[in-house]
Amino acid sequence: MLDIVNVQKTFNPGTINEKKALNGINLHLDEGDFVTVIGGNGAGKSTMLNMIAGVYPVDCGSIVIDGVDVTKLPEYKRAKYLGRVFQDPMTGTAADMQIEENLALAARRGKRRTLRVGITKKERKEYKELLKILGLGLEERLTAKVGLLSGGQRQALTLLMATLKKPKLLLLDEHTAALDPKTAQKVLDITEEVVAKDNLMTIMITHNMADAIRVGNRLIMMHEGRVVVDVKGEEKKNLTIEQLLQLFEASSGSQFTSDKVMLSK
């Protein structure tokens, strides 16, 4: 379902600011895989997601989603395969529009625009049922402006919008990092429910080691633009944070030094 083969990316090549972000990364995901990704600053986590999404062109290598080689496709052409939620709750929604209007935009992504009435009664009923999944009472606030919602409510709504069209691949880029711990846990619980409901292939970057171990069926650790740890199934379920750090050090030949991640144990 997803194949990343020998993808390399260097920013500002030939200058004093040259940075090799991806160093021949290889990754294969099967349908229904829910992969958590962890690594220190500069490990290449977000760059990998941006490469998949087409934000930047790759220097070499290939990216195949659901049998389609998207390596040279621009970002807007890849959008039909992908759903994405960013760290900033303000990014994925239109603050000045109503909740139902935001959902309508997501539902009609990729469809031809017409002059018919904006939102039908049937669609409104469907949106109410969808919002009930979140357990946040938003189904009773369809006409509320999204800008009035809390960060957690906006992020949960963004997640719903990103998965409304059943993407081939869902990309979650530290989507709970900007939230307080209680809200972050709520959004993470909703994430697991939404992903499981549609068996969505998902890549989730997180800075929290405990979440990386607990959530999903597979965990990868990145270091200097490469995947250095890849565990799944029972091995992942039985991991401790200490064992994960030992795996990282044995595979990468260096100690894990990201304070941001260590403080999240």
PyRosetta script that sets phi, psi and omega in degrees:
from pyrosetta import init, pose_from_sequence

init()
pose = pose_from_sequence("MLDIVNVQKTFNPGTINEKKALNGINLHLDEGDFVTVIGGNGAGKSTMLNMIAGVYPVDCGSIVIDGVDVTKLPEYKRAKYLGRVFQDPMTGTAADMQIEENLALAARRGKRRTLRVGITKKERKEYKELLKILGLGLEERLTAKVGLLSGGQRQALTLLMATLKKPKLLLLDEHTAALDPKTAQKVLDITEEVVAKDNLMTIMITHNMADAIRVGNRLIMMHEGRVVVDVKGEEKKNLTIEQLLQLFEASSGSQFTSDKVMLSK")
pose.set_psi(1, -35.4)
pose.set_omega(1, 173.5)
pose.set_phi(2, -137.4)
pose.set_psi(2, 127.1)
pose.set_omega(2, 175.4)
pose.set_phi(3, -129.2)
pose.set_psi(3, 119.2)
pose.set_omega(3, 172.7)
pose.set_phi(4, -110.5)
pose.set_psi(4, 118.3)
pose.set_omega(4, -173.7)
pose.set_phi(5, -121.9)
pose.set_psi(5, 114.2)
pose.set_omega(5, 173.7)
pose.set_phi(6, 50.0)
pose.set_psi(6, 43.6)
pose.set_omega(6, -179.0)
pose.set_phi(7, -80.6)
pose.set_psi(7, 128.5)
pose.set_omega(7, 179.1)
pose.set_phi(8, -124.7)
pose.set_psi(8, 146.3)
pose.set_omega(8, 177.1)
pose.set_phi(9, -150.6)
pose.set_psi(9, 124.6)
pose.set_omega(9, 175.4)
pose.set_phi(10, -122.0)
pose.set_psi(10, 127.5)
pose.set_omega(10, 177.5)
pose.set_phi(11, -93.5)
pose.set_psi(11, 143.7)
pose.set_omega(11, 178.7)
pose.set_phi(12, 51.7)
pose.set_psi(12, 49.9)
pose.set_omega(12, -177.3)
pose.set_phi(13, -62.5)
pose.set_psi(13, 142.4)
pose.set_omega(13, 177.1)
pose.set_phi(14, 77.4)
pose.set_psi(14, 8.6)
pose.set_omega(14, 179.0)
pose.set_phi(15, -118.5)
pose.set_psi(15, 173.1)
pose.set_omega(15, 178.4)
pose.set_phi(16, -65.9)
pose.set_psi(16, -20.5)
pose.set_omega(16, -179.7)
pose.set_phi(17, -97.6)
pose.set_psi(17, 16.9)
pose.set_omega(17, -179.1)
pose.set_phi(18, -57.4)
pose.set_psi(18, 132.5)
pose.set_omega(18, 180.0)
pose.set_phi(19, -139.3)
pose.set_psi(19, 117.4)
pose.set_omega(19, 177.3)
pose.set_phi(20, -84.9)
pose.set_psi(20, 104.0)
pose.set_omega(20, -173.9)
pose.set_phi(21, -86.3)
pose.set_psi(21, -39.0)
pose.set_omega(21, 177.1)
pose.set_phi(22, -126.4)
pose.set_psi(22, 128.8)
pose.set_omega(22, -170.5)
pose.set_phi(23, -117.2)
pose.set_psi(23, 64.4)
pose.set_omega(23, -179.9)
pose.set_phi(24, 72.6)
pose.set_psi(24, 52.1)
pose.set_omega(24, -176.1)
pose.set_phi(25, -77.3)
pose.set_psi(25, 138.7)
pose.set_omega(25, 176.5)
pose.set_phi(26, -127.4)
pose.set_psi(26, 131.6)
pose.set_omega(26, -179.7)
pose.set_phi(27, -155.3)
pose.set_psi(27, 133.5)
pose.set_omega(27, 175.5)
pose.set_phi(28, -123.2)
pose.set_psi(28, 129.5)
pose.set_omega(28, 175.5)
pose.set_phi(29, -119.1)
pose.set_psi(29, 138.7)
pose.set_omega(29, 174.4)
pose.set_phi(30, -94.8)
pose.set_psi(30, 163.7)
pose.set_omega(30, 177.5)
pose.set_phi(31, -56.3)
pose.set_psi(31, 132.2)
pose.set_omega(31, 178.3)
pose.set_phi(32, 86.9)
pose.set_psi(32, -6.6)
pose.set_omega(32, 176.7)
pose.set_phi(33, -63.8)
pose.set_psi(33, 134.9)
pose.set_omega(33, 174.1)
pose.set_phi(34, -119.5)
pose.set_psi(34, 101.9)
pose.set_omega(34, -172.2)
pose.set_phi(35, -105.5)
pose.set_psi(35, 125.8)
pose.set_omega(35, 172.2)
pose.set_phi(36, -95.5)
pose.set_psi(36, 143.4)
pose.set_omega(36, -175.8)
pose.set_phi(37, -124.4)
pose.set_psi(37, 129.8)
pose.set_omega(37, 179.2)
pose.set_phi(38, -135.6)
pose.set_psi(38, 154.0)
pose.set_omega(38, -179.6)
pose.set_phi(39, 172.4)
pose.set_psi(39, 164.2)
pose.set_omega(39, -179.6)
pose.set_phi(40, -73.5)
pose.set_psi(40, 175.4)
pose.set_omega(40, 176.6)
pose.set_phi(41, -61.0)
pose.set_psi(41, 133.5)
pose.set_omega(41, 179.2)
pose.set_phi(42, 81.6)
pose.set_psi(42, 9.7)
pose.set_omega(42, -179.0)
pose.set_phi(43, -73.4)
pose.set_psi(43, -20.7)
pose.set_omega(43, 178.8)
pose.set_phi(44, 107.9)
pose.set_psi(44, 10.3)
pose.set_omega(44, -175.8)
pose.set_phi(45, -61.7)
pose.set_psi(45, -58.3)
pose.set_omega(45, -177.7)
pose.set_phi(46, -68.9)
pose.set_psi(46, -32.7)
pose.set_omega(46, 176.7)
pose.set_phi(47, -62.2)
pose.set_psi(47, -40.2)
pose.set_omega(47, 178.0)
pose.set_phi(48, -60.0)
pose.set_psi(48, -45.2)
pose.set_omega(48, 178.7)
pose.set_phi(49, -63.7)
pose.set_psi(49, -39.5)
pose.set_omega(49, 178.5)
pose.set_phi(50, -66.3)
pose.set_psi(50, -33.9)
pose.set_omega(50, 176.1)
pose.set_phi(51, -66.0)
pose.set_psi(51, -43.2)
pose.set_omega(51, 178.5)
pose.set_phi(52, -62.5)
pose.set_psi(52, -41.4)
pose.set_omega(52, -176.6)
pose.set_phi(53, -77.3)
pose.set_psi(53, -14.6)
pose.set_omega(53, 179.5)
pose.set_phi(54, 86.7)
pose.set_psi(54, 17.5)
pose.set_omega(54, 178.3)
pose.set_phi(55, -64.7)
pose.set_psi(55, -40.2)
pose.set_omega(55, 175.7)
pose.set_phi(56, -123.4)
pose.set_psi(56, 149.9)
pose.set_omega(56, 173.3)
pose.set_phi(57, -76.5)
pose.set_psi(57, 149.0)
pose.set_omega(57, 176.8)
pose.set_phi(58, -80.5)
pose.set_psi(58, 152.5)
pose.set_omega(58, 174.9)
pose.set_phi(59, -76.4)
pose.set_psi(59, -40.1)
pose.set_omega(59, 174.4)
pose.set_phi(60, -160.6)
pose.set_psi(60, 168.8)
pose.set_omega(60, -177.0)
pose.set_phi(61, 100.7)
pose.set_psi(61, -177.1)
pose.set_omega(61, -177.8)
pose.set_phi(62, -141.8)
pose.set_psi(62, 153.6)
pose.set_omega(62, 177.0)
pose.set_phi(63, -130.2)
pose.set_psi(63, 121.9)
pose.set_omega(63, -178.4)
pose.set_phi(64, -122.1)
pose.set_psi(64, 125.0)
pose.set_omega(64, 178.2)
pose.set_phi(65, -117.1)
pose.set_psi(65, 120.3)
pose.set_omega(65, 178.3)
pose.set_phi(66, 51.9)
pose.set_psi(66, 42.7)
pose.set_omega(66, 177.1)
pose.set_phi(67, 82.1)
pose.set_psi(67, -1.9)
pose.set_omega(67, -179.3)
pose.set_phi(68, -106.1)
pose.set_psi(68, 123.5)
pose.set_omega(68, 177.3)
pose.set_phi(69, -75.4)
pose.set_psi(69, 108.2)
pose.set_omega(69, -176.2)
pose.set_phi(70, -102.8)
pose.set_psi(70, 7.8)
pose.set_omega(70, -172.2)
pose.set_phi(71, -50.2)
pose.set_psi(71, -41.5)
pose.set_omega(71, -175.4)
pose.set_phi(72, -104.5)
pose.set_psi(72, 5.5)
pose.set_omega(72, 178.5)
pose.set_phi(73, -77.7)
pose.set_psi(73, 140.0)
pose.set_omega(73, 175.9)
pose.set_phi(74, -69.2)
pose.set_psi(74, 165.7)
pose.set_omega(74, -174.9)
pose.set_phi(75, -55.8)
pose.set_psi(75, -43.2)
pose.set_omega(75, -174.7)
pose.set_phi(76, -68.0)
pose.set_psi(76, -26.8)
pose.set_omega(76, 178.7)
pose.set_phi(77, -80.6)
pose.set_psi(77, -23.2)
pose.set_omega(77, 176.8)
pose.set_phi(78, -81.4)
pose.set_psi(78, -17.5)
pose.set_omega(78, -172.5)
pose.set_phi(79, -57.1)
pose.set_psi(79, -30.1)
pose.set_omega(79, -177.4)
pose.set_phi(80, -69.5)
pose.set_psi(80, -17.9)
pose.set_omega(80, 179.1)
pose.set_phi(81, -92.6)
pose.set_psi(81, -16.9)
pose.set_omega(81, -166.1)
pose.set_phi(82, -121.4)
pose.set_psi(82, 150.3)
pose.set_omega(82, 164.0)
pose.set_phi(83, -121.8)
pose.set_psi(83, 143.8)
pose.set_omega(83, -177.1)
pose.set_phi(84, -143.6)
pose.set_psi(84, 137.9)
pose.set_omega(84, 175.3)
pose.set_phi(85, -125.8)
pose.set_psi(85, 127.9)
pose.set_omega(85, -176.5)
pose.set_phi(86, -96.3)
pose.set_psi(86, 173.8)
pose.set_omega(86, -179.9)
pose.set_phi(87, -66.6)
pose.set_psi(87, -39.0)
pose.set_omega(87, -176.9)
pose.set_phi(88, -80.5)
pose.set_psi(88, 116.8)
pose.set_omega(88, 179.8)
pose.set_phi(89, -60.0)
pose.set_psi(89, -18.8)
pose.set_omega(89, -178.3)
pose.set_phi(90, -80.0)
pose.set_psi(90, -12.9)
pose.set_omega(90, -169.5)
pose.set_phi(91, -77.3)
pose.set_psi(91, -38.4)
pose.set_omega(91, -168.1)
pose.set_phi(92, -92.1)
pose.set_psi(92, 0.7)
pose.set_omega(92, -177.8)
pose.set_phi(93, -132.8)
pose.set_psi(93, 163.9)
pose.set_omega(93, 175.7)
pose.set_phi(94, -99.4)
pose.set_psi(94, 108.2)
pose.set_omega(94, -171.0)
pose.set_phi(95, -61.0)
pose.set_psi(95, -34.7)
pose.set_omega(95, -175.4)
pose.set_phi(96, -84.7)
pose.set_psi(96, -1.5)
pose.set_omega(96, 179.4)
pose.set_phi(97, -105.0)
pose.set_psi(97, 158.0)
pose.set_omega(97, -179.7)
pose.set_phi(98, -72.5)
pose.set_psi(98, 162.8)
pose.set_omega(98, 178.0)
pose.set_phi(99, -56.2)
pose.set_psi(99, -47.7)
pose.set_omega(99, -177.3)
pose.set_phi(100, -66.5)
pose.set_psi(100, -31.8)
pose.set_omega(100, 178.5)
pose.set_phi(101, -69.1)
pose.set_psi(101, -39.2)
pose.set_omega(101, 176.3)
pose.set_phi(102, -62.7)
pose.set_psi(102, -43.1)
pose.set_omega(102, 178.8)
pose.set_phi(103, -64.6)
pose.set_psi(103, -37.8)
pose.set_omega(103, 179.1)
pose.set_phi(104, -64.4)
pose.set_psi(104, -39.5)
pose.set_omega(104, 177.2)
pose.set_phi(105, -60.8)
pose.set_psi(105, -44.0)
pose.set_omega(105, -179.4)
pose.set_phi(106, -66.6)
pose.set_psi(106, -39.7)
pose.set_omega(106, -177.7)
pose.set_phi(107, -67.7)
pose.set_psi(107, -28.4)
pose.set_omega(107, -176.0)
pose.set_phi(108, -101.9)
pose.set_psi(108, 10.0)
pose.set_omega(108, 178.8)
pose.set_phi(109, -59.8)
pose.set_psi(109, 128.1)
pose.set_omega(109, 179.5)
pose.set_phi(110, 88.0)
pose.set_psi(110, -8.5)
pose.set_omega(110, 180.0)
pose.set_phi(111, -92.8)
pose.set_psi(111, 158.2)
pose.set_omega(111, 177.1)
pose.set_phi(112, -71.0)
pose.set_psi(112, 140.4)
pose.set_omega(112, 178.1)
pose.set_phi(113, -79.4)
pose.set_psi(113, 140.8)
pose.set_omega(113, 178.4)
pose.set_phi(114, -129.6)
pose.set_psi(114, 179.0)
pose.set_omega(114, -179.9)
pose.set_phi(115, -98.5)
pose.set_psi(115, 10.9)
pose.set_omega(115, -177.4)
pose.set_phi(116, -73.4)
pose.set_psi(116, 168.6)
pose.set_omega(116, -178.2)
pose.set_phi(117, -54.0)
pose.set_psi(117, 140.7)
pose.set_omega(117, -174.8)
pose.set_phi(118, -51.2)
pose.set_psi(118, -64.2)
pose.set_omega(118, -175.7)
pose.set_phi(119, -128.7)
pose.set_psi(119, 123.5)
pose.set_omega(119, -178.3)
pose.set_phi(120, -84.4)
pose.set_psi(120, 165.3)
pose.set_omega(120, 177.0)
pose.set_phi(121, -60.6)
pose.set_psi(121, -38.4)
pose.set_omega(121, 180.0)
pose.set_phi(122, -63.1)
pose.set_psi(122, -44.2)
pose.set_omega(122, 178.8)
pose.set_phi(123, -64.8)
pose.set_psi(123, -40.8)
pose.set_omega(123, 179.9)
pose.set_phi(124, -60.7)
pose.set_psi(124, -39.8)
pose.set_omega(124, 178.2)
pose.set_phi(125, -65.5)
pose.set_psi(125, -41.3)
pose.set_omega(125, 178.7)
pose.set_phi(126, -63.4)
pose.set_psi(126, -41.0)
pose.set_omega(126, -179.9)
pose.set_phi(127, -64.8)
pose.set_psi(127, -38.3)
pose.set_omega(127, 177.7)
pose.set_phi(128, -60.2)
pose.set_psi(128, -44.6)
pose.set_omega(128, -179.9)
pose.set_phi(129, -65.0)
pose.set_psi(129, -39.9)
pose.set_omega(129, 178.5)
pose.set_phi(130, -62.7)
pose.set_psi(130, -45.2)
pose.set_omega(130, -177.1)
pose.set_phi(131, -66.4)
pose.set_psi(131, -25.5)
pose.set_omega(131, 178.0)
pose.set_phi(132, -61.7)
pose.set_psi(132, -29.0)
pose.set_omega(132, 178.8)
pose.set_phi(133, -57.7)
pose.set_psi(133, -33.5)
pose.set_omega(133, -175.4)
pose.set_phi(134, -72.9)
pose.set_psi(134, -26.1)
pose.set_omega(134, -179.6)
pose.set_phi(135, 66.0)
pose.set_psi(135, 29.8)
pose.set_omega(135, -177.7)
pose.set_phi(136, -113.9)
pose.set_psi(136, 4.4)
pose.set_omega(136, 179.8)
pose.set_phi(137, 75.9)
pose.set_psi(137, 9.8)
pose.set_omega(137, -177.1)
pose.set_phi(138, -70.9)
pose.set_psi(138, -18.0)
pose.set_omega(138, 178.9)
pose.set_phi(139, -65.0)
pose.set_psi(139, -18.3)
pose.set_omega(139, 177.4)
pose.set_phi(140, -96.0)
pose.set_psi(140, 4.8)
pose.set_omega(140, -176.2)
pose.set_phi(141, -129.3)
pose.set_psi(141, 38.6)
pose.set_omega(141, -174.7)
pose.set_phi(142, -56.6)
pose.set_psi(142, -33.6)
pose.set_omega(142, -175.8)
pose.set_phi(143, -95.8)
pose.set_psi(143, 5.7)
pose.set_omega(143, 177.8)
pose.set_phi(144, -73.0)
pose.set_psi(144, 142.3)
pose.set_omega(144, 176.4)
pose.set_phi(145, -68.3)
pose.set_psi(145, 135.7)
pose.set_omega(145, -177.5)
pose.set_phi(146, -62.7)
pose.set_psi(146, -29.1)
pose.set_omega(146, 178.8)
pose.set_phi(147, -62.6)
pose.set_psi(147, -16.9)
pose.set_omega(147, 179.3)
pose.set_phi(148, -87.5)
pose.set_psi(148, -7.3)
pose.set_omega(148, -178.0)
pose.set_phi(149, -80.6)
pose.set_psi(149, 157.5)
pose.set_omega(149, 175.1)
pose.set_phi(150, -73.6)
pose.set_psi(150, 168.0)
pose.set_omega(150, -180.0)
pose.set_phi(151, -59.6)
pose.set_psi(151, -41.6)
pose.set_omega(151, 179.4)
pose.set_phi(152, -66.0)
pose.set_psi(152, -40.3)
pose.set_omega(152, 178.4)
pose.set_phi(153, -65.0)
pose.set_psi(153, -41.2)
pose.set_omega(153, 179.8)
pose.set_phi(154, -65.9)
pose.set_psi(154, -40.2)
pose.set_omega(154, -178.7)
pose.set_phi(155, -68.3)
pose.set_psi(155, -37.8)
pose.set_omega(155, 176.9)
pose.set_phi(156, -65.2)
pose.set_psi(156, -40.7)
pose.set_omega(156, 177.6)
pose.set_phi(157, -65.1)
pose.set_psi(157, -42.1)
pose.set_omega(157, 177.9)
pose.set_phi(158, -60.1)
pose.set_psi(158, -41.1)
pose.set_omega(158, 177.9)
pose.set_phi(159, -61.1)
pose.set_psi(159, -42.6)
pose.set_omega(159, 178.8)
pose.set_phi(160, -64.1)
pose.set_psi(160, -43.0)
pose.set_omega(160, 179.0)
pose.set_phi(161, -64.1)
pose.set_psi(161, -38.4)
pose.set_omega(161, -178.0)
pose.set_phi(162, -69.0)
pose.set_psi(162, -23.4)
pose.set_omega(162, -176.6)
pose.set_phi(163, -108.8)
pose.set_psi(163, 3.3)
pose.set_omega(163, -176.2)
pose.set_phi(164, -61.5)
pose.set_psi(164, -35.2)
pose.set_omega(164, -177.7)
pose.set_phi(165, -97.7)
pose.set_psi(165, 16.8)
pose.set_omega(165, 178.5)
pose.set_phi(166, 50.4)
pose.set_psi(166, 69.3)
pose.set_omega(166, -178.1)
pose.set_phi(167, -64.6)
pose.set_psi(167, 155.3)
pose.set_omega(167, 174.8)
pose.set_phi(168, -66.7)
pose.set_psi(168, -30.5)
pose.set_omega(168, -178.0)
pose.set_phi(169, -146.6)
pose.set_psi(169, 131.1)
pose.set_omega(169, 177.5)
pose.set_phi(170, -105.4)
pose.set_psi(170, 126.5)
pose.set_omega(170, -179.8)
pose.set_phi(171, -110.5)
pose.set_psi(171, 121.4)
pose.set_omega(171, -179.4)
pose.set_phi(172, -118.3)
pose.set_psi(172, 108.3)
pose.set_omega(172, -173.9)
pose.set_phi(173, -100.6)
pose.set_psi(173, 85.9)
pose.set_omega(173, -178.3)
pose.set_phi(174, 50.8)
pose.set_psi(174, 48.4)
pose.set_omega(174, -170.1)
pose.set_phi(175, -73.0)
pose.set_psi(175, -5.4)
pose.set_omega(175, 175.5)
pose.set_phi(176, -112.4)
pose.set_psi(176, 0.4)
pose.set_omega(176, -171.7)
pose.set_phi(177, -65.9)
pose.set_psi(177, -29.5)
pose.set_omega(177, -176.2)
pose.set_phi(178, -89.9)
pose.set_psi(178, 3.6)
pose.set_omega(178, -175.6)
pose.set_phi(179, -103.6)
pose.set_psi(179, 155.4)
pose.set_omega(179, 174.8)
pose.set_phi(180, -67.5)
pose.set_psi(180, 158.3)
pose.set_omega(180, -172.9)
pose.set_phi(181, -54.0)
pose.set_psi(181, -42.4)
pose.set_omega(181, -178.5)
pose.set_phi(182, -66.3)
pose.set_psi(182, -44.9)
pose.set_omega(182, 179.6)
pose.set_phi(183, -67.7)
pose.set_psi(183, -39.3)
pose.set_omega(183, 178.9)
pose.set_phi(184, -60.0)
pose.set_psi(184, -41.4)
pose.set_omega(184, 179.5)
pose.set_phi(185, -65.8)
pose.set_psi(185, -38.4)
pose.set_omega(185, 177.9)
pose.set_phi(186, -62.9)
pose.set_psi(186, -46.0)
pose.set_omega(186, 179.9)
pose.set_phi(187, -64.9)
pose.set_psi(187, -37.1)
pose.set_omega(187, 178.5)
pose.set_phi(188, -66.3)
pose.set_psi(188, -39.8)
pose.set_omega(188, 176.8)
pose.set_phi(189, -62.2)
pose.set_psi(189, -43.0)
pose.set_omega(189, 177.8)
pose.set_phi(190, -62.9)
pose.set_psi(190, -40.2)
pose.set_omega(190, 179.0)
pose.set_phi(191, -58.0)
pose.set_psi(191, -48.6)
pose.set_omega(191, -179.5)
pose.set_phi(192, -60.5)
pose.set_psi(192, -39.7)
pose.set_omega(192, -179.0)
pose.set_phi(193, -66.6)
pose.set_psi(193, -45.5)
pose.set_omega(193, -178.4)
pose.set_phi(194, -65.7)
pose.set_psi(194, -43.5)
pose.set_omega(194, -179.5)
pose.set_phi(195, -64.1)
pose.set_psi(195, -43.2)
pose.set_omega(195, -178.9)
pose.set_phi(196, -67.0)
pose.set_psi(196, -37.2)
pose.set_omega(196, -176.8)
pose.set_phi(197, -59.3)
pose.set_psi(197, -41.3)
pose.set_omega(197, -177.6)
pose.set_phi(198, -108.8)
pose.set_psi(198, 8.3)
pose.set_omega(198, 179.7)
pose.set_phi(199, 50.8)
pose.set_psi(199, 48.9)
pose.set_omega(199, -174.2)
pose.set_phi(200, -79.7)
pose.set_psi(200, 133.2)
pose.set_omega(200, 170.2)
pose.set_phi(201, -68.8)
pose.set_psi(201, 125.7)
pose.set_omega(201, -169.0)
pose.set_phi(202, -138.6)
pose.set_psi(202, 139.7)
pose.set_omega(202, 169.8)
pose.set_phi(203, -119.3)
pose.set_psi(203, 121.5)
pose.set_omega(203, -178.1)
pose.set_phi(204, -122.3)
pose.set_psi(204, 114.8)
pose.set_omega(204, 172.7)
pose.set_phi(205, -82.1)
pose.set_psi(205, 134.0)
pose.set_omega(205, 177.9)
pose.set_phi(206, -141.3)
pose.set_psi(206, 154.8)
pose.set_omega(206, 174.5)
pose.set_phi(207, -104.6)
pose.set_psi(207, 4.7)
pose.set_omega(207, -176.8)
pose.set_phi(208, -106.6)
pose.set_psi(208, 111.2)
pose.set_omega(208, -175.6)
pose.set_phi(209, -62.5)
pose.set_psi(209, -39.3)
pose.set_omega(209, -179.5)
pose.set_phi(210, -62.4)
pose.set_psi(210, -42.6)
pose.set_omega(210, 177.4)
pose.set_phi(211, -65.4)
pose.set_psi(211, -40.3)
pose.set_omega(211, -179.2)
pose.set_phi(212, -60.2)
pose.set_psi(212, -37.4)
pose.set_omega(212, 179.6)
pose.set_phi(213, -75.8)
pose.set_psi(213, -40.7)
pose.set_omega(213, -173.1)
pose.set_phi(214, -76.1)
pose.set_psi(214, -39.0)
pose.set_omega(214, -171.4)
pose.set_phi(215, -91.1)
pose.set_psi(215, 142.7)
pose.set_omega(215, 174.3)
pose.set_phi(216, 80.4)
pose.set_psi(216, 178.8)
pose.set_omega(216, -178.0)
pose.set_phi(217, -107.7)
pose.set_psi(217, 0.4)
pose.set_omega(217, -176.0)
pose.set_phi(218, -154.1)
pose.set_psi(218, 147.0)
pose.set_omega(218, -178.9)
pose.set_phi(219, -134.7)
pose.set_psi(219, 132.9)
pose.set_omega(219, 172.3)
pose.set_phi(220, -124.4)
pose.set_psi(220, 146.1)
pose.set_omega(220, 173.5)
pose.set_phi(221, -115.0)
pose.set_psi(221, 138.6)
pose.set_omega(221, -179.7)
pose.set_phi(222, -113.5)
pose.set_psi(222, 150.5)
pose.set_omega(222, 179.2)
pose.set_phi(223, -153.6)
pose.set_psi(223, 123.6)
pose.set_omega(223, 178.0)
pose.set_phi(224, 51.4)
pose.set_psi(224, 43.9)
pose.set_omega(224, 173.9)
pose.set_phi(225, 78.2)
pose.set_psi(225, 15.9)
pose.set_omega(225, 178.9)
pose.set_phi(226, -132.7)
pose.set_psi(226, 156.8)
pose.set_omega(226, 171.4)
pose.set_phi(227, -85.7)
pose.set_psi(227, 118.6)
pose.set_omega(227, -177.4)
pose.set_phi(228, -109.9)
pose.set_psi(228, -17.6)
pose.set_omega(228, 176.4)
pose.set_phi(229, -135.5)
pose.set_psi(229, 135.6)
pose.set_omega(229, 179.0)
pose.set_phi(230, -145.5)
pose.set_psi(230, 104.6)
pose.set_omega(230, -178.4)
pose.set_phi(231, -124.8)
pose.set_psi(231, 150.3)
pose.set_omega(231, -177.0)
pose.set_phi(232, -148.6)
pose.set_psi(232, 172.8)
pose.set_omega(232, 172.8)
pose.set_phi(233, 57.0)
pose.set_psi(233, -137.6)
pose.set_omega(233, -176.8)
pose.set_phi(234, -62.6)
pose.set_psi(234, -36.4)
pose.set_omega(234, 179.1)
pose.set_phi(235, -58.9)
pose.set_psi(235, -42.1)
pose.set_omega(235, 179.0)
pose.set_phi(236, -67.8)
pose.set_psi(236, -44.6)
pose.set_omega(236, -178.2)
pose.set_phi(237, -58.2)
pose.set_psi(237, -35.0)
pose.set_omega(237, -174.6)
pose.set_phi(238, -91.9)
pose.set_psi(238, 0.2)
pose.set_omega(238, -178.7)
pose.set_phi(239, -67.5)
pose.set_psi(239, 146.5)
pose.set_omega(239, 166.4)
pose.set_phi(240, -109.1)
pose.set_psi(240, 165.1)
pose.set_omega(240, 178.5)
pose.set_phi(241, -61.4)
pose.set_psi(241, -40.2)
pose.set_omega(241, -179.8)
pose.set_phi(242, -62.7)
pose.set_psi(242, -42.0)
pose.set_omega(242, 178.3)
pose.set_phi(243, -65.5)
pose.set_psi(243, -37.9)
pose.set_omega(243, 178.8)
pose.set_phi(244, -63.7)
pose.set_psi(244, -42.1)
pose.set_omega(244, 177.7)
pose.set_phi(245, -63.8)
pose.set_psi(245, -38.1)
pose.set_omega(245, 178.0)
pose.set_phi(246, -65.0)
pose.set_psi(246, -41.2)
pose.set_omega(246, 176.9)
pose.set_phi(247, -60.8)
pose.set_psi(247, -43.4)
pose.set_omega(247, -179.7)
pose.set_phi(248, -61.5)
pose.set_psi(248, -47.9)
pose.set_omega(248, -176.9)
pose.set_phi(249, -65.5)
pose.set_psi(249, -37.9)
pose.set_omega(249, 178.9)
pose.set_phi(250, -68.2)
pose.set_psi(250, -35.9)
pose.set_omega(250, -175.9)
pose.set_phi(251, -82.7)
pose.set_psi(251, -36.0)
pose.set_omega(251, -174.4)
pose.set_phi(252, -95.9)
pose.set_psi(252, -19.0)
pose.set_omega(252, -177.6)
pose.set_phi(253, 76.6)
pose.set_psi(253, 13.6)
pose.set_omega(253, 178.4)
pose.set_phi(254, -144.7)
pose.set_psi(254, 163.0)
pose.set_omega(254, 179.0)
pose.set_phi(255, -80.6)
pose.set_psi(255, 151.2)
pose.set_omega(255, 177.3)
pose.set_phi(256, -81.3)
pose.set_psi(256, 120.3)
pose.set_omega(256, -169.2)
pose.set_phi(257, -121.5)
pose.set_psi(257, 10.4)
pose.set_omega(257, -177.9)
pose.set_phi(258, -78.0)
pose.set_psi(258, 110.1)
pose.set_omega(258, 179.1)
pose.set_phi(259, -60.3)
pose.set_psi(259, -36.7)
pose.set_omega(259, -177.6)
pose.set_phi(260, -58.3)
pose.set_psi(260, -40.9)
pose.set_omega(260, -179.9)
pose.set_phi(261, -79.1)
pose.set_psi(261, -44.3)
pose.set_omega(261, -177.2)
pose.set_phi(262, -58.9)
pose.set_psi(262, -38.2)
pose.set_omega(262, -179.5)
pose.set_phi(263, -71.5)
pose.set_psi(263, -9.6)
pose.set_omega(263, -178.3)
pose.set_phi(264, -98.1)
pose.set_psi(264, 10.0)
pose.set_omega(264, -177.1)
pose.set_phi(265, -64.3)
pose.dump_pdb("model.pdb")
